Amino acid sequence: MLIRFVKPVVRGGGRRLVEWLFGGAVTTGVSRFFKSLGVVGAWFAIARFISAVAAVVAARLLGAEAYGDAQLAVTVAQAFCILSIFGLNTAVVRYGAPARDPHPYTASSWWFVAAGSILWCLVLIPFRDVLRPWFGTTSDMMLLGLCLGPAMSLFVQVSAVQQTVGEYNRRGLAEATLALVFIVSLPPAFVFFGRSYLASVCAFLTAYLIATGLAVWWSCPWLSLRPLSKTALIEMAPYGWYNFLCGIGFFFTSSIQKPIIKHYLSSIEVGQYSLYTMASLNLAVYGGSVLATVFFPTAARSADRAGLWKVTWRAWGKVVWILFLALLVAQVAAVVLSGRDEYPLDLGLAALFAATSGVMMVQNSLGQIIGAEGVRGARLGVLMSLSVGFANIGLSHLLIPRLHVHGAVLALLIVYSLALLVLVSVRKRYL
């Protein structure tokens, strides 16, 4: 009886909120979009809460130095993921979502990534001692990162398959499973390995293996070998190539600062930077993933991307300040719960991270609208992503030795702000 009364109230309140955000009546398409977004958002919120709790527990148990070393190993896995996926996680959505039969796209991209992950792992492991100085890791940390990489790659690609075919419930449930398994695996790993980065990395590996296995089992109909298509791979390849280059640029922007901080400072500062990042930039990336899961397929199908840009810009103008305050509170809570002896509370640093996260989310969502134009939009994405990435490397080397962690986040704020200005200035050529 209570549910019957509450449901229309919640639905009516949600409709009014959407009308306020977008400045007009809610059409059927917008209503469907936010229904899907609500499903994904609910699961992602659960996953993000669990993973944030796990990150705080890991930061408190390990201390800043070991937590920083664990984050460096994860950075290796992220680099491997970009290399092995080759942009096909975005390409499969771009071409598979609008297709009448997405099977050739989903199956072909999945098996390409699976084979590539194995091959790259076999190629790179013998050269880990050559690669480790670039990531600020030891040989063992490099090895663990390269072992985590394939599991991460397969999870990202199967998530893209679920996104392509509209399985938003299972997509979100896989994210929640990943976070839950990590938090369950962390205490036993800590007991076994002690206050070492090994505890966190092994918990990550366990979580990715289980979550990926579950997601693959759910997605079996879309991953069968029968509809493998050379034509589909050739069609996706140019777009995948451009997004692969975008991924390199994103890595140079979002992940490269940890090795740079280790180069100039120490693992302790890497750990402190990572904790603030977890409660700000990572939340923004997670929020961007929620939007992208529903938003990018919608943009790919839309014939009026200029209109989509206008309503998105209007909505961000209304909520970006709320986002800033929420991220500020999240960082304060993360630092206090992780232990202020290891992670000093700096409100100025937290404000910089919150502002950077807000700019990044706005830039990311608007960039997806242009990116949905296909290869032409992807070319702009490549140019911007690589330019931003290299600019961030240069600024980070300039500012981190002088301003330490403040310099790292200031470099990000500058490059993301410039990227947003470029998007605004060129949008009419693409929409």
DOBAGU-344485 format. One record per residue (C-alpha): residue number from 1; residue in three letters; x, y, z. Coordinates in Angstrom, 3 decimals. Example, Ala and Ser with C-alpha at 12.3 -4.5 7.8 and 13.67 -1.06 7.14 Angstrom:
BEGIN
<1 Ala <12.300 -4.500 7.800>> <2 Ser <13.670 -1.060 7.140>> 
//
This chain:
BEGIN
<1 Met <0.000 0.000 0.000>> <2 Leu <2.820 2.393 0.929>> <3 Ile <4.755 1.563 -2.269>> <4 Arg <1.630 2.266 -4.340>> <5 Phe <1.428 5.728 -2.751>> <6 Val <5.151 6.566 -2.852>> <7 Lys <5.853 5.445 -6.447>> <8 Pro <3.811 8.179 -8.234>> <9 Val <5.204 10.812 -5.841>> <10 Val <8.792 9.822 -6.645>> <11 Arg <8.014 9.611 -10.369>> <12 Gly <6.363 13.055 -10.336>> <13 Gly <9.260 14.566 -8.386>> <14 Gly <11.767 13.061 -10.814>> <15 Arg <9.850 14.457 -13.797>> <16 Arg <9.789 17.949 -12.287>> <17 Leu <13.525 17.747 -11.562>> <18 Val <14.262 16.782 -15.185>> <19 Glu <12.019 19.604 -16.455>> <20 Trp <13.936 22.052 -14.246>> <21 Leu <17.296 20.762 -15.496>> <22 Phe <16.413 20.882 -19.184>> <23 Gly <14.124 23.885 -19.098>> <24 Gly <11.075 22.320 -20.745>> <25 Ala <8.561 19.504 -20.899>> <26 Val <9.861 15.951 -20.829>> <27 Thr <9.495 14.116 -24.140>> <28 Thr <9.169 10.349 -24.437>> <29 Gly <12.812 10.062 -25.562>> <30 Val <14.094 12.123 -22.628>> <31 Ser <11.898 10.142 -20.244>> <32 Arg <13.306 6.852 -21.588>> <33 Phe <16.844 8.232 -21.308>> <34 Phe <16.435 9.144 -17.643>> <35 Lys <14.716 5.853 -16.861>> <36 Ser <17.762 4.001 -18.209>> <37 Leu <20.059 6.503 -16.492>> <38 Gly <18.233 5.884 -13.213>> <39 Val <18.751 2.125 -13.491>> <40 Val <22.467 2.482 -14.261>> <41 Gly <22.891 5.331 -11.771>> <42 Ala <21.383 3.333 -8.915>> <43 Trp <23.738 0.395 -9.503>> <44 Phe <26.732 2.662 -10.054>> <45 Ala <25.928 4.612 -6.877>> <46 Ile <25.906 1.345 -4.920>> <47 Ala <29.153 0.266 -6.591>> <48 Arg <30.816 3.631 -6.014>> <49 Phe <29.798 3.699 -2.345>> <50 Ile <31.179 0.203 -1.753>> <51 Ser <34.409 0.911 -3.664>> <52 Ala <34.854 4.246 -1.847>> <53 Val <34.489 2.466 1.490>> <54 Ala <36.982 -0.138 0.304>> <55 Ala <39.434 2.558 -0.813>> <56 Val <39.212 4.290 2.564>> <57 Val <39.721 0.964 4.354>> <58 Ala <42.711 0.190 2.112>> <59 Ala <44.197 3.658 2.649>> <60 Arg <43.811 3.346 6.423>> <61 Leu <45.102 -0.240 6.666>> <62 Leu <48.064 0.172 4.315>> <63 Gly <49.181 3.706 5.120>> <64 Ala <50.071 6.348 2.553>> <65 Glu <53.277 4.690 1.273>> <66 Ala <51.902 1.181 0.588>> <67 Tyr <48.640 2.658 -0.714>> <68 Gly <50.658 4.786 -3.131>> <69 Asp <52.634 1.747 -4.335>> <70 Ala <49.372 -0.135 -4.954>> <71 Gln <48.092 2.778 -7.038>> <72 Leu <51.271 2.703 -9.133>> <73 Ala <50.666 -0.996 -9.915>> <74 Val <47.075 -0.172 -10.897>> <75 Thr <48.444 2.545 -13.205>> <76 Val <50.407 -0.167 -15.052>> <77 Ala <47.172 -2.156 -15.473>> <78 Gln <45.363 0.928 -16.804>> <79 Ala <48.066 1.468 -19.417>> <80 Phe <47.826 -2.196 -20.434>> <81 Cys <44.046 -1.882 -20.702>> <82 Ile <44.298 1.017 -23.169>> <83 Leu <46.850 -0.888 -25.245>> <84 Ser <44.889 -4.145 -25.479>> <85 Ile <41.389 -2.730 -26.023>> <86 Phe <42.513 -0.543 -28.931>> <87 Gly <39.485 1.751 -28.642>> <88 Leu <36.999 -1.039 -29.393>> <89 Asn <35.068 -0.452 -26.156>> <90 Thr <33.802 2.813 -27.656>> <91 Ala <33.679 1.604 -31.269>> <92 Val <31.373 -1.317 -30.439>> <93 Val <28.876 1.092 -28.864>> <94 Arg <29.131 3.558 -31.747>> <95 Tyr <28.442 0.949 -34.452>> <96 Gly <26.684 -1.833 -32.550>> <97 Ala <24.046 0.219 -30.700>> <98 Pro <22.351 1.637 -33.839>> <99 Ala <22.666 -1.663 -35.777>> <100 Arg <19.660 -3.917 -36.309>> <101 Asp <21.832 -6.896 -35.351>> <102 Pro <24.654 -5.982 -32.923>> <103 His <25.978 -9.587 -32.698>> <104 Pro <28.779 -9.225 -35.283>> <105 Tyr <30.076 -6.105 -33.519>> <106 Thr <29.845 -7.363 -29.937>> <107 Ala <31.319 -10.830 -30.589>> <108 Ser <34.101 -9.670 -32.934>> <109 Ser <35.269 -6.863 -30.636>> <110 Trp <35.185 -9.112 -27.558>> <111 Trp <37.302 -11.883 -29.058>> <112 Phe <39.724 -9.376 -30.582>> <113 Val <40.309 -7.843 -27.127>> <114 Ala <40.552 -11.258 -25.452>> <115 Ala <43.197 -12.466 -27.911>> <116 Gly <45.051 -9.145 -27.779>> <117 Ser <45.153 -9.178 -23.964>> <118 Ile <46.829 -12.582 -23.908>> <119 Leu <49.343 -11.667 -26.617>> <120 Trp <50.288 -8.315 -25.085>> <121 Cys <50.733 -9.941 -21.677>> <122 Leu <53.113 -12.550 -23.127>> <123 Val <55.060 -9.848 -24.986>> <124 Leu <55.372 -7.318 -22.142>> <125 Ile <56.127 -9.492 -19.101>> <126 Pro <59.698 -10.353 -20.258>> <127 Phe <60.378 -6.594 -20.643>> <128 Arg <58.978 -5.506 -17.282>> <129 Asp <62.403 -4.420 -15.979>> <130 Val <62.811 -2.170 -19.010>> <131 Leu <59.354 -0.631 -18.513>> <132 Arg <59.296 -0.224 -14.734>> <133 Pro <61.266 3.087 -14.530>> <134 Trp <58.541 4.740 -16.623>> <135 Phe <55.943 3.846 -13.979>> <136 Gly <58.033 4.311 -10.841>> <137 Thr <57.546 0.675 -9.828>> <138 Thr <59.659 -2.300 -8.807>> <139 Ser <59.858 -5.393 -11.041>> <140 Asp <57.325 -7.238 -8.839>> <141 Met <54.898 -4.312 -8.907>> <142 Met <55.219 -4.202 -12.690>> <143 Leu <54.489 -7.933 -12.930>> <144 Leu <51.365 -7.639 -10.787>> <145 Gly <50.162 -4.670 -12.833>> <146 Leu <50.609 -6.640 -16.062>> <147 Cys <48.670 -9.576 -14.570>> <148 Leu <45.855 -7.261 -13.488>> <149 Gly <45.753 -5.617 -16.945>> <150 Pro <44.062 -8.451 -18.918>> <151 Ala <41.349 -8.883 -16.269>> <152 Met <40.688 -5.134 -16.351>> <153 Ser <40.624 -5.091 -20.180>> <154 Leu <38.119 -7.933 -20.419>> <155 Phe <35.872 -6.319 -17.827>> <156 Val <35.885 -2.992 -19.688>> <157 Gln <35.069 -4.674 -23.018>> <158 Val <32.266 -6.902 -21.720>> <159 Ser <30.809 -3.812 -20.011>> <160 Ala <30.842 -2.066 -23.398>> <161 Val <29.010 -5.056 -24.901>> <162 Gln <26.301 -4.798 -22.217>> <163 Gln <26.070 -1.077 -22.910>> <164 Thr <25.714 -1.726 -26.643>> <165 Val <22.761 -4.095 -26.271>> <166 Gly <21.038 -2.012 -23.575>> <167 Glu <21.564 -4.390 -20.643>> <168 Tyr <21.915 -1.512 -18.189>> <169 Asn <20.726 -3.496 -15.175>> <170 Arg <23.405 -6.145 -15.593>> <171 Arg <25.991 -3.512 -16.510>> <172 Gly <25.381 -1.788 -13.194>> <173 Leu <25.207 -5.060 -11.275>> <174 Ala <28.622 -6.053 -12.646>> <175 Glu <30.061 -2.769 -11.337>> <176 Ala <28.499 -3.384 -7.934>> <177 Thr <29.884 -6.944 -7.911>> <178 Leu <33.373 -5.633 -8.706>> <179 Ala <33.262 -3.233 -5.767>> <180 Leu <31.720 -5.773 -3.369>> <181 Val <34.242 -8.515 -4.150>> <182 Phe <37.095 -6.031 -3.672>> <183 Ile <35.926 -4.970 -0.209>> <184 Val <35.340 -8.619 0.801>> <185 Ser <38.739 -9.722 -0.535>> <186 Leu <40.735 -6.900 1.042>> <187 Pro <40.707 -7.988 4.755>> <188 Pro <41.917 -11.583 4.039>> <189 Ala <44.564 -10.196 1.680>> <190 Phe <45.681 -7.775 4.394>> <191 Val <45.915 -10.606 6.937>> <192 Phe <47.962 -12.694 4.498>> <193 Phe <50.277 -10.005 3.042>> <194 Gly <50.333 -7.489 5.874>> <195 Arg <50.795 -3.759 5.329>> <196 Ser <51.888 -4.146 1.721>> <197 Tyr <50.681 -3.010 -1.683>> <198 Leu <50.248 -6.732 -2.477>> <199 Ala <47.091 -6.838 -0.348>> <200 Ser <45.328 -4.159 -2.388>> <201 Val <46.494 -5.364 -5.824>> <202 Cys <45.539 -8.986 -5.135>> <203 Ala <42.098 -7.873 -3.913>> <204 Phe <41.730 -5.887 -7.154>> <205 Leu <42.732 -8.920 -9.229>> <206 Thr <40.238 -11.169 -7.435>> <207 Ala <37.462 -8.614 -7.891>> <208 Tyr <38.099 -8.140 -11.620>> <209 Leu <38.300 -11.888 -12.293>> <210 Ile <34.998 -12.639 -10.537>> <211 Ala <33.110 -9.612 -11.895>> <212 Thr <34.373 -10.279 -15.437>> <213 Gly <33.408 -13.954 -15.244>> <214 Leu <29.911 -13.053 -14.074>> <215 Ala <29.455 -10.397 -16.780>> <216 Val <30.696 -12.776 -19.499>> <217 Trp <28.264 -15.453 -18.332>> <218 Trp <25.381 -12.965 -18.553>> <219 Ser <26.518 -11.775 -21.991>> <220 Cys <27.157 -15.196 -23.574>> <221 Pro <24.488 -14.750 -26.297>> <222 Trp <26.297 -11.628 -27.519>> <223 Leu <29.796 -13.163 -27.373>> <224 Ser <29.311 -16.436 -29.265>> <225 Leu <31.865 -17.282 -31.936>> <226 Arg <29.225 -17.892 -34.607>> <227 Pro <28.655 -14.261 -35.701>> <228 Leu <32.343 -13.269 -35.819>> <229 Ser <32.692 -10.786 -38.651>> <230 Lys <35.795 -9.479 -40.353>> <231 Thr <33.607 -6.800 -41.967>> <232 Ala <32.431 -5.548 -38.560>> <233 Leu <36.019 -5.328 -37.283>> <234 Ile <37.121 -3.424 -40.389>> <235 Glu <34.182 -1.041 -39.953>> <236 Met <35.037 -0.407 -36.293>> <237 Ala <38.820 -0.217 -36.808>> <238 Pro <39.162 3.465 -37.903>> <239 Tyr <36.931 4.675 -35.065>> <240 Gly <38.696 2.332 -32.657>> <241 Trp <42.089 3.659 -33.760>> <242 Tyr <41.058 7.234 -33.064>> <243 Asn <39.675 6.261 -29.655>> <244 Phe <42.832 4.289 -28.903>> <245 Leu <44.794 7.509 -29.415>> <246 Cys <42.218 9.309 -27.257>> <247 Gly <42.818 6.667 -24.598>> <248 Ile <46.539 7.388 -24.660>> <249 Gly <45.779 11.070 -24.225>> <250 Phe <43.392 10.274 -21.362>> <251 Phe <46.062 8.152 -19.675>> <252 Phe <48.524 11.032 -20.000>> <253 Thr <45.937 13.218 -18.310>> <254 Ser <44.307 11.010 -15.682>> <255 Ser <47.000 8.499 -14.646>> <256 Ile <50.478 9.713 -15.576>> <257 Gln <50.744 12.082 -12.626>> <258 Lys <51.245 9.253 -10.131>> <259 Pro <54.566 8.124 -11.690>> <260 Ile <55.606 11.788 -12.036>> <261 Ile <54.846 12.426 -8.343>> <262 Lys <56.840 9.294 -7.453>> <263 His <59.738 10.561 -9.603>> <264 Tyr <59.958 13.947 -7.870>> <265 Leu <58.589 13.104 -4.405>> <266 Ser <57.784 9.653 -2.941>> <267 Ser <55.154 6.927 -2.630>> <268 Ile <53.722 8.758 0.394>> <269 Glu <52.704 11.724 -1.762>> <270 Val <51.373 9.298 -4.397>> <271 Gly <49.149 7.775 -1.703>> <272 Gln <47.924 11.179 -0.512>> <273 Tyr <47.253 12.316 -4.091>> <274 Ser <45.406 9.041 -4.782>> <275 Leu <43.132 9.420 -1.763>> <276 Tyr <42.059 12.947 -2.757>> <277 Thr <41.683 11.727 -6.348>> <278 Met <39.486 8.813 -5.245>> <279 Ala <37.031 11.193 -3.558>> <280 Ser <36.961 13.736 -6.408>> <281 Leu <38.353 12.959 -9.873>> <282 Asn <37.485 9.260 -9.639>> <283 Leu <33.936 10.114 -8.557>> <284 Ala <33.721 12.461 -11.543>> <285 Val <35.008 9.725 -13.870>> <286 Tyr <32.492 7.320 -12.338>> <287 Gly <29.712 9.834 -12.835>> <288 Gly <30.901 10.278 -16.405>> <289 Ser <30.727 6.499 -16.863>> <290 Val <27.126 6.523 -15.668>> <291 Leu <26.273 9.228 -18.203>> <292 Ala <28.300 7.602 -20.981>> <293 Thr <26.629 4.224 -20.482>> <294 Val <23.282 5.712 -21.535>> <295 Phe <24.292 9.064 -22.989>> <296 Phe <26.732 7.954 -25.705>> <297 Pro <24.356 5.417 -27.316>> <298 Thr <21.636 8.106 -27.183>> <299 Ala <23.933 10.648 -28.847>> <300 Ala <24.989 8.068 -31.445>> <301 Arg <21.330 7.548 -32.416>> <302 Ser <20.334 11.229 -32.213>> <303 Ala <19.849 13.328 -35.347>> <304 Asp <19.760 16.587 -33.368>> <305 Arg <23.092 16.713 -31.573>> <306 Ala <23.084 20.511 -31.551>> <307 Gly <19.897 20.428 -29.492>> <308 Leu <21.419 17.767 -27.250>> <309 Trp <24.413 20.064 -26.679>> <310 Lys <22.162 22.998 -25.679>> <311 Val <20.121 21.101 -23.114>> <312 Thr <23.252 19.444 -21.679>> <313 Trp <25.006 22.812 -21.314>> <314 Arg <21.902 24.292 -19.643>> <315 Ala <21.659 21.366 -17.224>> <316 Trp <25.328 21.592 -16.207>> <317 Gly <24.940 25.307 -15.466>> <318 Lys <22.353 24.409 -12.831>> <319 Val <24.065 21.502 -11.097>> <320 Val <27.827 22.128 -11.318>> <321 Trp <27.868 24.123 -8.060>> <322 Ile <26.055 21.321 -6.222>> <323 Leu <28.624 18.907 -7.640>> <324 Phe <31.479 21.105 -6.367>> <325 Leu <30.134 21.141 -2.798>> <326 Ala <29.391 17.402 -2.829>> <327 Leu <32.945 16.557 -3.943>> <328 Leu <34.391 18.907 -1.318>> <329 Val <32.447 17.087 1.419>> <330 Ala <33.444 13.687 -0.009>> <331 Gln <37.147 14.545 0.160>> <332 Val <36.938 15.810 3.743>> <333 Ala <35.135 12.610 4.770>> <334 Ala <37.693 10.396 2.973>> <335 Val <40.664 12.122 4.610>> <336 Val <39.158 12.087 8.112>> <337 Leu <38.170 8.408 7.862>> <338 Ser <41.544 7.368 6.409>> <339 Gly <43.524 8.980 9.217>> <340 Arg <44.802 12.555 9.219>> <341 Asp <48.240 11.473 10.480>> <342 Glu <48.971 9.782 7.139>> <343 Tyr <46.712 11.978 4.988>> <344 Pro <46.712 15.654 6.058>> <345 Leu <43.469 17.567 5.481>> <346 Asp <44.030 20.522 3.113>> <347 Leu <40.821 22.380 2.227>> <348 Gly <42.568 24.410 -0.477>> <349 Leu <43.731 21.204 -2.156>> <350 Ala <40.245 19.709 -1.810>> <351 Ala <38.708 22.799 -3.462>> <352 Leu <41.162 22.501 -6.373>> <353 Phe <40.271 18.837 -6.845>> <354 Ala <36.524 19.593 -6.673>> <355 Ala <36.778 22.393 -9.258>> <356 Thr <38.875 20.216 -11.577>> <357 Ser <36.396 17.346 -11.284>> <358 Gly <33.488 19.611 -12.201>> <359 Val <35.253 20.994 -15.278>> <360 Met <36.265 17.465 -16.311>> <361 Met <32.689 16.128 -16.131>> <362 Val <31.300 19.008 -18.188>> <363 Gln <34.063 18.657 -20.792>> <364 Asn <33.615 14.881 -20.952>> <365 Ser <29.847 14.931 -21.508>> <366 Leu <30.028 17.643 -24.181>> <367 Gly <32.918 15.835 -25.867>> <368 Gln <30.776 12.698 -26.150>> <369 Ile <28.191 14.619 -28.177>> <370 Ile <30.828 15.663 -30.709>> <371 Gly <32.471 12.225 -30.564>> <372 Ala <29.167 10.630 -31.563>> <373 Glu <29.570 12.263 -34.990>> <374 Gly <31.694 9.248 -35.936>> <375 Val <35.211 9.330 -37.390>> <376 Arg <35.046 13.102 -37.986>> <377 Gly <34.212 13.775 -34.340>> <378 Ala <36.768 11.189 -33.233>> <379 Arg <39.520 13.042 -35.127>> <380 Leu <38.844 16.135 -33.032>> <381 Gly <38.804 13.945 -29.934>> <382 Val <42.229 12.536 -30.807>> <383 Leu <43.727 15.968 -31.386>> <384 Met <42.304 17.352 -28.155>> <385 Ser <43.075 14.295 -26.047>> <386 Leu <46.715 14.059 -27.120>> <387 Ser <47.208 17.840 -26.851>> <388 Val <45.704 17.874 -23.364>> <389 Gly <47.740 14.804 -22.362>> <390 Phe <51.084 16.188 -23.494>> <391 Ala <50.272 19.604 -22.017>> <392 Asn <49.484 17.922 -18.703>> <393 Ile <52.809 16.054 -18.732>> <394 Gly <54.683 19.289 -19.368>> <395 Leu <52.791 21.255 -16.712>> <396 Ser <53.113 18.413 -14.208>> <397 His <56.901 18.328 -14.612>> <398 Leu <56.914 22.107 -14.178>> <399 Leu <54.528 22.436 -11.223>> <400 Ile <54.914 19.244 -9.141>> <401 Pro <58.552 19.923 -8.073>> <402 Arg <57.498 23.429 -6.955>> <403 Leu <53.967 22.939 -5.588>> <404 His <53.952 19.182 -4.918>> <405 Val <50.428 17.648 -4.993>> <406 His <48.885 21.100 -5.460>> <407 Gly <50.909 21.422 -8.647>> <408 Ala <49.522 18.136 -10.000>> <409 Val <45.875 19.103 -9.612>> <410 Leu <46.533 22.674 -10.809>> <411 Ala <48.000 21.257 -14.023>> <412 Leu <44.834 19.197 -14.521>> <413 Leu <42.564 22.183 -13.890>> <414 Ile <44.411 24.247 -16.490>> <415 Val <44.359 21.605 -19.231>> <416 Tyr <40.715 20.561 -18.701>> <417 Ser <39.607 24.214 -18.693>> <418 Leu <41.436 24.832 -21.969>> <419 Ala <39.900 21.672 -23.466>> <420 Leu <36.406 22.854 -22.502>> <421 Leu <37.019 26.266 -24.101>> <422 Val <38.167 24.570 -27.321>> <423 Leu <35.025 22.392 -27.426>> <424 Val <32.776 25.406 -26.981>> <425 Ser <34.592 27.365 -29.702>> <426 Val <34.473 24.614 -32.372>> <427 Arg <31.103 22.981 -31.653>> <428 Lys <29.247 24.628 -34.564>> <429 Arg <31.573 22.979 -37.073>> <430 Tyr <30.603 19.515 -35.847>> <431 Leu <26.950 19.800 -34.766>> 
//
